[in-house]
Amino acid sequence: MTICAIATAQGGAIGIIRTSGPDAIRITDSIFRGTKSLADVTPYSLHFGRIVDGEEVIDEVLVSVFRAPNSYTGEDATEISCHGSSYILQKVMQLLIAKGGRLARPGEFTQRAFLNGKMDLSQAEAVADLIASHDASQHRVAMQQMRGGISTKLAMLRERLLHLTSLLELELDFSDHEELEFADRTELLSLASEIEREIMRLSSSFATGNAIKNGIPVAIIGAPNVGKSTLLNQLLQDDKAIVSDIQGTTRDTIEDTFYLSSPDGSRGAQFRFIDTAGIRHTHDRIEQLGIERSLSAAQRAHIIILMNEPGVPFPDIDVHPDQIVIRVTNKTPEFQAINGTGLSRLHEQLLASVPAIRQDDVLITNLRHKQALDLALADIRRTRDAMHLGLSGDLISEDLRLCLSHLGEILGVINDTEVLGNIFKHFCIGK
């Protein structure tokens, strides 16, 4: 079935409509009038003409023509560039559907690209991340994944695992000859340890990758009434949190994201600020629950802003070695959250705390990938333990097959249509 969709946001001067499928060129040609039929043009070329409805001219357009398999989806495809009028775009869509097209579902173009072997599943998911990127770090991570950074690493691991799994299973075919050992146990143990380290590294990168993708978590921690909610409102430039002189006003964590850039625009990142309940000793059960959530938020944060005021000590909390702590004393000549004095210095400290991402860094940003890696890690550890215990090749082979399967889930070596449907339904229409 041929699908079609508006691929650009409304309000622009130019709008693009995409089609893909076995009849994409024929259907587009049926409403297009140019110097020649689109069926006869050179593939990967651009053509000027008019979109018509009978004798009525709808718009003057440019049409791009792509032939399978060398297109984004791997199918015949066209792109119609017309004026961005909502009326024109909807009219062209109505004409395409009337001629046999169907409105594409969210993510269906990318899903077809995956199903037709144009990209693996991790690359397909990176397309959505690329579209949603707000800053250079998010863009760099998504581009690395879309270009196959994760795919290449996992494919190499799977290839080596598959080789040794094949040797182990070959031993099983000759089980009557106990002296035969095709898979060298020393080599297998060394490889299992190497793969374990690589999977651990990829899995542990999720903390950084997820922070970059969804906003670097910053927890604002301090005693009641030191100005935490006022600071949050200043950072967000919005009255997100209720500000009051009454202690215990903030009973729960309040979150919001904000894109922060340097004055010259050379650096920037998205932060997820978390305002928390003031930390103090209290018998109020509801406030106690808020304080527990504050401490939990501090544990999850990449950056902790510890806040106090003159005469009030900084709260004593547990800090991980990889967490960054910024200490702010409010209500002083150097810093006043209520009017923004000293805020530029805090901005600079936040930007300096952004994880440095190199062009070739491979980071896990997707929770599905993280979960699959953790399962694969458990599999390879069982493999290693089985070899240390001298267990039989059939038991070792079973764990290796499970490890291969879990790594394959990241790349899309799965047949679960429900999983695929859940992944692509979150894409935008037209992509």
Buried (B, 14 or more C-beta within 10 A) or exposed (E): EBBBBBBBEEEEEEBBBBBBBEBBBBBBBBBBEBEEEBEEBEEEEEBEBBBBEEEEEBBEBBBBBBBBEEBBBBBBBBBBBBBBBEEBBEBBBBBBBEBBBBEBBBBBBBBBBBEBEBBBBBBBBBBBBBEEBBBBBBBBBBBBBBEBBBBEBBBEBBEEBEEBBEBBBEBEEEEEEEEEEBBEBEEBBEBBEEBBEBBBEBBEBBBBBBBBBBBBBBBBBBBBBBBBBBBBBBBBEEEBBEBEEEBBBBBEBBBBBBEBBEEEEEBBBBBBBBBBBBBBEBEEEEBBEBBEBBBEBBEEBBBBBBBBBEEBEBBEBEBEEEBBBBEBBBBEEEBBBEEBBBBEEBBBBBBEBBBEBEEEBBBBBBEBBBBBBBBBBBBBBBBBEBBEEEBEBEBBBBBBBBBBBBBBBBBBBBEEEEBBEEBBEEBBBBB
